[in-house]
Amino acid sequence: MTDTAKPTGELTLRTLAMPADANAAGDIFGGWVMAQMDLASGIRAAERARGRVVTAAVKEMAFELPVKIGDTLNVYTEITRVGRSSITLSVEAWAHRARHRILEKVTAGTFIMVALDEEGQPTPVPAEE
């Protein structure tokens, strides 16, 4: 891991960046990274909502570093706000570069998820137990 920066939140998802996810230069597509962050947000929000959730919005994201083939992408999530039916999460993506034994922050963003009932309508997020 780098000396100064450390991930914030709970490790929610880890996955390996494969050649099928990369461009000709060996950099992983930003959309793939964002999809992994969305999956992690959905996992964490569904646990908190105790049910189905969907992505309502993603706030600004900027890529600081590329993810390369063979890196393990670690996605950390932190619930920052729970509204009536929404859950806001701070999400960070970090690349574990095994050959170099370092962990580097790739990007971060704010994801807003909405809890849905069985009919697909917004539903209140239950109180924490």
C-alpha positions in Angstrom: 0.0 0.0 0.0 1.1 3.5 -0.5 2.5 5.3 2.5 0.1 8.1 2.9 -3.3 7.2 1.4 -5.6 4.5 2.8 -9.0 3.4 1.6 -12.1 4.8 3.4 -15.1 2.6 4.1 -15.8 -1.2 4.0 -14.2 -3.5 1.4 -17.3 -4.5 -0.5 -16.1 -6.0 -3.7 -12.8 -7.4 -5.2 -12.3 -8.5 -8.7 -9.5 -9.2 -11.2 -9.0 -7.0 -14.2 -8.9 -9.3 -17.3 -7.8 -8.7 -20.9 -11.4 -8.7 -22.1 -11.9 -5.6 -20.0 -9.0 -3.6 -21.5 -8.3 -1.5 -24.5 -5.4 -2.2 -26.9 -2.9 -0.4 -24.6 -3.8 -2.7 -21.7 -5.7 -0.1 -19.7 -9.0 -1.2 -18.3 -12.1 0.7 -19.6 -13.4 3.3 -17.2 -16.9 2.0 -17.8 -15.8 -1.4 -16.4 -14.4 0.2 -13.3 -17.6 2.3 -12.8 -19.7 -0.9 -13.3 -17.8 -2.6 -10.4 -18.4 0.5 -8.2 -22.1 0.3 -9.1 -22.2 -3.4 -8.1 -20.5 -2.6 -4.8 -23.0 0.2 -4.1 -25.9 -2.1 -4.9 -24.5 -4.8 -2.5 -24.0 -2.4 0.4 -27.3 -0.5 -0.1 -29.3 -3.7 -0.5 -27.9 -5.0 2.8 -28.9 -1.7 4.5 -32.3 -1.6 2.8 -32.9 -5.3 3.4 -34.3 -5.5 -0.1 -34.1 -4.4 -3.7 -32.3 -1.2 -4.7 -31.5 0.6 -7.9 -29.0 3.2 -8.9 -30.7 6.6 -9.1 -27.6 8.8 -9.7 -23.9 8.9 -9.8 -22.2 12.1 -9.0 -18.9 13.4 -10.5 -16.1 10.9 -10.9 -12.6 11.6 -12.1 -10.0 8.8 -12.9 -6.7 9.5 -11.1 -4.8 6.5 -12.4 -5.4 3.6 -14.8 -6.3 0.1 -13.9 -4.1 -2.5 -15.7 -4.7 -6.1 -16.8 -3.8 -8.3 -13.8 -4.6 -5.6 -11.1 -7.1 -6.6 -8.5 -9.8 -3.9 -8.2 -10.9 -3.3 -4.6 -14.0 -1.3 -4.1 -14.7 0.3 -0.7 -18.1 1.7 0.2 -19.3 3.9 3.1 -23.0 4.9 3.6 -23.0 8.7 4.2 -26.7 9.4 4.2 -30.0 7.5 4.5 -33.1 9.3 3.4 -36.7 8.1 3.3 -36.1 5.8 0.3 -32.6 6.7 -0.7 -29.1 5.6 0.4 -26.1 7.8 -0.5 -22.7 6.1 -0.6 -19.2 7.3 -0.9 -17.4 4.8 -3.1 -13.6 4.4 -3.7 -11.9 2.1 -6.2 -8.3 1.1 -5.5 -6.0 -1.0 -7.7 -3.9 -3.6 -6.0 -0.9 -4.0 -8.1 0.4 -7.4 -7.0 3.6 -7.3 -8.9 4.6 -4.1 -7.2 2.9 -4.8 -3.9 1.1 -1.5 -3.8 -2.5 -0.3 -3.5 -3.3 2.9 -5.4 -6.5 4.9 -5.5 -8.0 4.9 -9.0 -11.2 6.9 -8.6 -14.0 7.8 -6.2 -17.6 8.9 -6.6 -20.9 9.3 -4.8 -23.6 6.8 -5.7 -27.3 7.3 -4.8 -29.4 4.2 -4.5 -33.2 4.0 -4.0 -35.0 1.1 -2.2 -37.8 -0.4 -4.1 -40.8 -2.6 -3.1 -42.1 -5.7 -4.9 -43.9 -3.5 -7.5 -40.8 -1.5 -8.3 -41.9 1.6 -6.4 -39.8 3.6 -4.0 -40.1 2.2 -0.4 -38.9 3.5 2.9 -35.5 2.3 4.1 -36.0 0.4 7.4 -34.5 1.8 10.6 -31.2 0.3 11.6 -31.4 -2.5 14.1 
